[in-house]
């Protein structure tokens, strides 16, 4: 499936930030904005909702903690009980280091897998890039277009809001 995009290339992040607000006010849906570095306030300008990844992190950590406690209690209390220094079989203070480590381990690995899955960053030979300059010194606003889109009007809107150039690009792997 191929998608067509109108790319507005900007030289300054402040101009881009104001352009995003103006283009959204004009009723145009912005597909994505590509920048060489993070821009404070771009999420709010694009209307991106707060991420729910912290909730997933909590549940991954809780899973790791439960697994660590189950593993230690089962191993030292039922499967292979040993009396060490007169301590009880299930000595929770001794379980704290392993429980902490497995909580962090499950949380980190779960978050990486979740982030890559949500972002669709799968392993591939070539990553699709709309404009190579977006990784260096330019700011790119991508707007998905179809056959009903008036490109002259859209191009003029982007130029009026500070775009140094407006290009069209067709991508097959997005």
Secondary structure, 3 states (H helix, E strand, C coil): CCEEEEEEEECCHHHHHHHHHHHHHCCCCCCEEECCCCCCCHHHHHCCCCCCHHHHHHHHHHHHHHHHHHHHHHHHHHHCCCCCCCCCCCCHHHHHHHHHHHHHHHHHHHHHHHHHHHHCCCCCCCCCCCCHHHHCCCEEEEEEECCCCCHHHHHHHHHHCCCCEEEEEEECCC
